[in-house]
Amino acid sequence: MKKEDTIDFHIKSCWHSISRMYNQKANMEGITTSMGFVLINIDSNEGTAATKIAPMMGLESRSLTRILKSMEQKGLIRKSPDPVDKRSVRIFLTSMGKEKKSVAVQTVKYFNEQVRNVLSEQEMKSFFTLFEKINRVIQNMQKA
């Protein structure tokens, strides 16, 4: 089987293209794509528990710790003890973090609009159905 005939080749190739596009935009903003995704996952008003961010993004907590440290140094976030659970830390966006989050959200929305403009409603439904099925196959393989 040629690599071009495999499902994972096309998923990986497409994701790399998306990632390059996002990285280009993020670099123009002085952040990384990972930072942009973290910003998107932090509640702009209430902040977000640090322990909740990694699972939302599918990251290991060690990787998130490095990203958060870098984001704090850039002035995008601030950490504060959780008022309910003092053992936990909440992550809040600074004003600059909110600005960069807005750009990240707009970038993701724009990309999705562009894709939706060239796909029919049926193609979109098929796309989501297809990826749900692929994820189920992966989950079943991981259980075996």
Secondary structure, DSSP 8 states (H G I E B T S, - for coil): --GGGSHHHHHHHHHHHHHHHHHHHHHHTTS-HHHHHHHHTS-TTT-EEHHHHHHHHT--HHHHHHHHHHHHHTTSEEEEE-SS-TTSEEEEE-HHHHHHHHHHHHHHHHHHHHHHHHS-HHHHHHHHHHHHHHHHHHHHHHH-
